[in-house]
Amino acid sequence: MTLTELTWMLTALAAIVVLLTRIRLSSADHRPAGRADFSTAVLTTHTVAGVVALALWVPGLLMQSQPLTLLGLLAWWIVTAAGLLLLVRWLPSGGRHSGDVVVDTWSQGPGLSMLAHIGMLVGALYFTWVVVAQSM
C-alpha cells in the first residue's frame, strides 16, 4: 500500500466517523451514552468541521494545493478535538446527583466511540505528517 492510498483510505474512514457520530448522537430518541450528556454544540462543531475538512482536504489533495490542504488539516484537528470532547461523556462521575451509566446501543459501551475518535487522532497526526512531508 502506498502513502497516497493510505491517505485516501484514512480520509474515507474519517468521513465515516463524522457521519456515524452524527447519526448515533442526533437521533430523535437520543439518550446520552455513558455517564454524562454532551453539549449539542460539540456535536454540531464535529459535524460542520468534518464537512469543511472534506470540502477542503479532498480538493487540496487532488489539486496539490497547499493552502487548501492546510485549511483542511486545521478542520481535521477541530473534528479531532470535538470528537475527544464527545468521549468525555464516558468518564466516571462521582457526584451525588450523577446518573446511572447508560448503555450505548451500538457498541454496549465506549468501545466504538473510543476506536473512532482515537483513530481520528491518529489520522490527524498522519495527515499532519503528510502535509509537513509535502512542504519539504
Number of C-alpha atoms within 10 A of each C-alpha: 5 6 9 11 10 12 16 13 12 19 21 12 16 25 18 14 23 23 15 15 19 15 10 14 17 14 9 6 7 9 15 16 22 21 18 20 14 16 9 12 10 17 21 14 16 27 22 15 22 25 19 16 26 20 15 21 27 16 14 19 17 9 11 13 13 15 12 19 25 19 17 26 23 19 24 29 22 19 30 27 18 20 26 20 16 24 19 14 17 19 11 12 14 8 7 6 7 11 13 10 15 15 15 17 10 11 10 12 16 17 11 13 22 16 12 21 24 16 17 26 20 14 20 23 15 15 22 18 12 16 15 11 9 10 8 5
